[in-house]
Amino acid sequence: MAVITMTFAKNIQDSVQVGDMIYNCVYNASTGAVASPIELGTCTAVSSTTLSCNIPTGTTRPTTSDFIMFSKDNAGNISALDGYYAEIEMKNDATTAVEIFAVGSEIFESSK
């Protein structure tokens, strides 16, 4: 595997981290079309304007007109409540009778 470092004119999105998967979308200037994402490899280093990643041998390297995207590992980057319980209090300050249409929650066992 080769390590490539890409330098961008503008700051890279703050949530890019080492270990994220980096993708390349080839842009065709004559048609204006963007090809399906190609997996470049795993991010090995990131700063405000540079991004390094391991790419397999034979992978097409991105050009300056291509789109670069990233995705996070969803096993370690979930966004839900963490903890053992939650408490909620609902109040109705109306002077007439009202009904609650729906109340929802999300529950999963996070540890044992």
C-alpha positions in Angstrom: 0.0 0.0 0.0 1.1 3.5 -0.8 0.5 6.5 1.5 -0.8 9.6 -0.3 -1.1 13.1 1.1 -3.7 15.5 -0.3 -3.5 19.2 0.3 -6.7 21.3 0.0 -7.1 25.0 -0.5 -9.8 25.3 2.2 -10.0 23.7 5.6 -11.0 20.1 5.9 -14.2 19.3 7.7 -13.6 19.1 11.5 -15.0 15.7 12.1 -12.5 13.8 9.8 -10.4 11.6 12.1 -7.6 9.0 11.7 -9.3 5.7 10.9 -12.2 7.2 8.7 -12.6 5.7 5.3 -11.8 8.1 2.4 -13.6 8.0 -0.9 -12.9 9.6 -4.3 -15.5 10.7 -6.8 -14.1 11.4 -10.3 -15.5 14.5 -11.9 -15.9 14.6 -15.7 -15.6 18.3 -16.6 -16.9 17.8 -20.2 -20.2 16.2 -19.1 -20.4 17.6 -15.6 -21.0 14.1 -14.3 -19.7 12.7 -11.1 -18.8 8.9 -11.0 -19.7 6.6 -8.2 -17.4 6.8 -5.1 -14.2 4.8 -5.2 -12.8 3.7 -1.9 -9.3 5.2 -1.5 -8.4 3.8 1.9 -8.1 4.6 5.6 -7.2 8.0 6.8 -3.7 7.9 8.5 -3.2 11.6 9.3 -5.3 14.8 9.1 -4.6 18.5 9.7 -6.5 21.6 8.9 -5.7 21.4 5.1 -4.0 18.1 4.5 -5.3 14.5 4.6 -3.1 11.3 4.3 -4.4 7.9 3.6 -3.3 4.4 2.7 -4.3 3.4 -0.8 -4.0 -0.1 -2.3 -1.6 -0.6 -5.2 -3.3 0.0 -8.5 -5.9 2.4 -7.2 -6.5 5.5 -9.4 -5.1 8.5 -7.6 -7.4 11.5 -7.2 -6.9 14.7 -9.3 -7.6 18.3 -8.3 -11.1 18.3 -9.9 -12.3 15.1 -8.0 -14.5 15.1 -5.0 -13.1 13.6 -1.8 -15.5 12.3 0.8 -15.2 10.3 4.1 -17.3 8.0 6.2 -17.0 7.0 9.8 -17.0 3.6 11.4 -20.6 3.3 12.7 -19.5 0.9 15.5 -17.6 3.7 17.4 -19.5 6.8 16.2 -23.1 6.2 17.3 -25.2 9.1 18.4 -27.8 8.0 21.0 -28.3 8.4 24.7 -25.7 6.7 26.9 -26.4 5.8 30.5 -28.6 3.6 32.6 -31.9 5.6 32.8 -33.5 8.8 31.7 -36.2 10.8 33.4 -38.7 13.1 31.8 -41.4 15.4 33.1 -44.3 16.6 31.0 -46.5 19.5 32.0 -49.6 21.0 30.4 -50.0 24.7 31.1 -53.1 25.0 29.0 -56.4 26.0 30.6 -58.4 23.7 28.3 -58.1 19.9 27.8 -55.4 18.8 25.4 -54.1 15.5 24.2 -50.6 14.2 23.6 -50.3 13.0 20.0 -47.1 10.8 20.5 -44.2 10.3 22.8 -41.2 8.3 21.5 -37.9 7.0 22.8 -34.9 5.0 21.7 -33.6 2.2 24.0 -30.8 -0.3 23.5 -28.7 -2.2 25.9 -25.3 -0.5 25.9 -23.4 -2.6 28.5 -23.8 -5.6 30.7 
